[in-house]
Amino acid sequence: MNQLFTSIRIGSMTLKNRFLRSATFEGLAGPGGEVTEKLAALMAELARGRAGLIVTGNAYVRGDGRTRPTQMAIDRDELLPGLARMAEAAHREGGAIAVQIAHSGCYSDPVDGSTPLGLSNLSFGKIPACRELTGQDASELASAFARAAVRARAAGFDAVQLHAAHGYLLSQALSPYYNRRTDAYGGPIENRMKLPLEVYRAVRSAVGGDYPVLIKINSRDYLEPGLTPEETALVCRTLQDEGLDLAELSGGTMASDPKFSPIRAGRCDTPGREAWFRVDAAAIKASLAIPVALVGGVRAPQTAKALIEEGAADLIALSRPLIREPGLIARWESGDLRPAACLSDNLCMAEARSGRGLRCMREGEKTS
Ligand SMILES: Cc1cc2nc3c(=O)[nH]c(=O)nc-3n(C[C@H](O)[C@H](O)[C@H](O)COP(=O)(O)O)c2cc1C
């Protein structure tokens, strides 16, 4: 297992091991998206549990990109003291922490009650109506992401991660399912990547070349038509050429068949049921020079090790296992190699969305 506990460089940042806490909406922020004591305490707990890099839940870069109340925000300077307390909480415990910066596109519940912004106003499937993005919207959005990234750096976070997965705004841009445009933002992948690229460039130029900028992106959408692994590889290579520091590969969207949801329900208790995106991740990683993290259904340390050995990933990202066991990585490091106790029942998701805040509903149950 030693390999899992070797350090790795991500741009200018060195992580102590190969485990990343994947972004997990906590539903613990204040009414204006403020960091609360509970939220900061959770980051401290994850750092104590030896996550190599903690990525916060998605934080909205602009009020019209909020998914729901209780989501953390990074859209205003007045939030800086709380954000700084959150970064400090992780650092005090020896952790490294990144903020996931996001806009939820057509899935937003805008703070001001306006119609959500999206790529195409579609009226099918699970896609809500939206106002279609204009060229001016694109440049304003890029600035909003850039300002959010500057706030993250000012608050002391070690990195930012752009949320371009799961059907949120930047993922909607990349996906031919959500993006039916015929202008410069639609059609071939070179056009569909225009918005994410504009956002990335604005962020990079605002934070400078040395500050780690990461992306979470779908390896594939599991939609017809959907983003393909070959297209994802092209997007990542393009961003890599412009200084991207790490790609975290996920898959599926809110509109995908639930079997292919980004958060699949059902036990991942055999190697065949784990690491849903390992084959696509290996292919994408083979075409990249930057480190790759893989998320989705990893539960056993033996699987995590095999993924690194087989070249599917450099880092292993976990979400639900760390909800049930924030100390899981420390447990594995201590030699207790039983798999994560997480049952992947997704009850935590309903709880986080309920307004009560993230927790495992199996707390107190025997874990083995
Ligand atoms: C309660 C909950 C909240 C989540 N919030 C986010 C989020 O804010 N951003 C994101 O990129 N993914 C989010 N995810 C998805 C996870 O990061 C991860 O991609 C997914 O759960 C699969 O990994 P796992 O099997 O280790 O849980 C969330 C998942 C859960 C269960």
The ligand as a Tripos MOL2 file, in Angstrom:
@<TRIPOS>MOLECULE
LIG
   31    33     1     0     0
SMALL
NO_CHARGES

@<TRIPOS>ATOM
      1 C1        -23.7920   14.4020   -0.9090 C.3       1 LIG1
      2 C2        -22.9730   14.5330   -2.1610 C.ar      1 LIG1
      3 C3        -22.6550   15.7920   -2.6380 C.ar      1 LIG1
      4 C4        -21.8680   15.9440   -3.7960 C.ar      1 LIG1
      5 N1        -21.4990   17.1990   -4.2020 N.ar      1 LIG1
      6 C5        -20.6440   17.3460   -5.2400 C.ar      1 LIG1
      7 C6        -20.1280   18.6290   -5.5740 C.ar      1 LIG1
      8 O1        -20.4090   19.6330   -4.9250 O.2       1 LIG1
      9 N2        -19.2810   18.7100   -6.6440 N.ar      1 LIG1
     10 C7        -18.9060   17.6010   -7.3740 C.ar      1 LIG1
     11 O2        -18.1160   17.7250   -8.2970 O.2       1 LIG1
     12 N3        -19.3720   16.3780   -7.0500 N.ar      1 LIG1
     13 C8        -20.2090   16.2250   -6.0110 C.ar      1 LIG1
     14 N4        -20.6210   14.9730   -5.6400 N.ar      1 LIG1
     15 C9        -20.1230   13.8000   -6.3870 C.3       1 LIG1
     16 C10       -18.8740   13.2100   -5.7420 C.3       1 LIG1
     17 O3        -17.8030   14.1160   -5.6740 O.3       1 LIG1
     18 C11       -18.3890   11.9510   -6.5120 C.3       1 LIG1
     19 O4        -18.0590   12.3420   -7.8290 O.3       1 LIG1
     20 C12       -19.4290   10.8270   -6.5280 C.3       1 LIG1
     21 O5        -20.1130   10.7370   -5.2920 O.3       1 LIG1
     22 C13       -18.8030    9.4650   -6.8210 C.3       1 LIG1
     23 O6        -17.7670    9.1720   -5.9020 O.3       1 LIG1
     24 P1        -17.9660    8.1950   -4.6230 P.3       1 LIG1
     25 O7        -18.4400    6.8770   -5.1540 O.co2     1 LIG1
     26 O8        -16.6130    8.1450   -3.9950 O.co2     1 LIG1
     27 O9        -18.9990    8.8170   -3.7540 O.co2     1 LIG1
     28 C14       -21.4100   14.7930   -4.4990 C.ar      1 LIG1
     29 C15       -21.7340   13.5260   -4.0010 C.ar      1 LIG1
     30 C16       -22.4950   13.3880   -2.8450 C.ar      1 LIG1
     31 C17       -22.7970   12.0100   -2.3310 C.3       1 LIG1
@<TRIPOS>BOND
     1     1     2 1
     2     2     3 ar
     3     2    30 ar
     4     3     4 ar
     5     4     5 ar
     6     4    28 ar
     7     5     6 ar
     8     6     7 ar
     9     6    13 1
    10     7     8 2
    11     7     9 ar
    12     9    10 ar
    13    10    11 2
    14    10    12 ar
    15    12    13 ar
    16    13    14 ar
    17    14    15 1
    18    14    28 ar
    19    15    16 1
    20    16    17 1
    21    16    18 1
    22    18    19 1
    23    18    20 1
    24    20    21 1
    25    20    22 1
    26    22    23 1
    27    23    24 1
    28    24    25 2
    29    24    26 1
    30    24    27 1
    31    28    29 ar
    32    29    30 ar
    33    30    31 1
@<TRIPOS>SUBSTRUCTURE
     1 LIG1         1 GROUP 0 **** ****
